[in-house]
Amino acid sequence: MRENLDLDKKIISSKTEGVKGIIKTVDKLKNFIVEEMADTYDGKIKIAKMNVDENPSTPGKYGVRGIPTLILFKKGEVVDQVVGAVPKSQVKGLIEKAVG
């Protein structure tokens, strides 16, 4: 299912939500892109999500300094990492580099 996100309207209307509203919008956008990539690369990649509050030691292990963070692994090793909202083309490029 595709969700059409209007990032500008969400940020402008989040005055009462403050920073939490902006973070939720970025998270929704990143989830949408990652889920779309999961469909596109079905059978070639595995996607997992992790709640850093429930796994507090893992962010430090991988140098996570901001949320959301996307980390790509190949054969158990980190091959790339991106923090924050990035264009779908950048996420696709990272995946292509890892699977190609």
N, C-alpha and C positions, 0 to 999 in steps of 0.2 A: 504494500500500500504506500503510495506517495503522499507526502504532506507538503503543501506549498507554504514555506515559511517566508514572511516578509520581515526580515531582520530589522530594518529601519523602524517600522511601526512597533515592533516588539520592544525595542530599546527605548523609544520615545514614550511608550505607554507604561514602562516599568518604573516610573518615578516613585510609586508607592512601594514597589517591591525592592527598590535599590539594587545593589550589586547582585543579590541572589537572582533576580529576574533576568539580568543580563547573562549570568552564568548558565541558568537554565536554558536560555535561548541558544547560546553557543553549544551547549551539550546536545540539545535536540538537533541542531544543524549537523553536528559532527556525527551523531548516531544515524541520521538519515543517510549521510554520505557513506559511512562504514557499512550500513546494511545494504545499500545499493551495490557497493563493491563486493560484498559477500555473495550476492546473487550473480553478479557478473563473473566472478572467479570461482564459482561453486565447483568443488572438487580439486581446486588448485591451491586454495588457502584455507586456513581455519581462523576464525575470529572468536575472540573471547573478551569479555568485559570483566573488570574487577573493581570492586568498591574499595577505595584506599582507606576508608574509615574502618572497614572490617579486616583489612590486611595492612596494618600500619608499618610493617618492616619492609614490604616490597618496594614502595616508592624510593626509599633511600638506596636500596640495592641497585636500582636502575637510574638513579640520578633525576628522578621526577621532581621538578620544581614548580610545576603548574598543572592545573586541571582544566580541561581534559588534555591528556597526553596519549598519543598513538605511538606504540612501539612495534616495529616489525622485527620478527625473529626469523632466522633461516638456520636450520639444523641446530637449534637451541642457542644460537648466538644473536645478539642484537646487531641488526644491519642498518637500521635507521630509526629516527625518532623525530616526532613533530609535536609541538605544543600549541594549543589554542585552535581557533577556527582557521582552517586553511581551505583553499579552493579544491573542489572535487578533482580537478586536473592534477593538483599536487599529490593528493592521496593516491590517485591512479598511477602517477609516475613512480611513487615510492614502491607500490605493489609490483609494477612492471619490472622495476630494477631488481626486486627480490626474487620474483619467479622466473625472470628471463635469463 
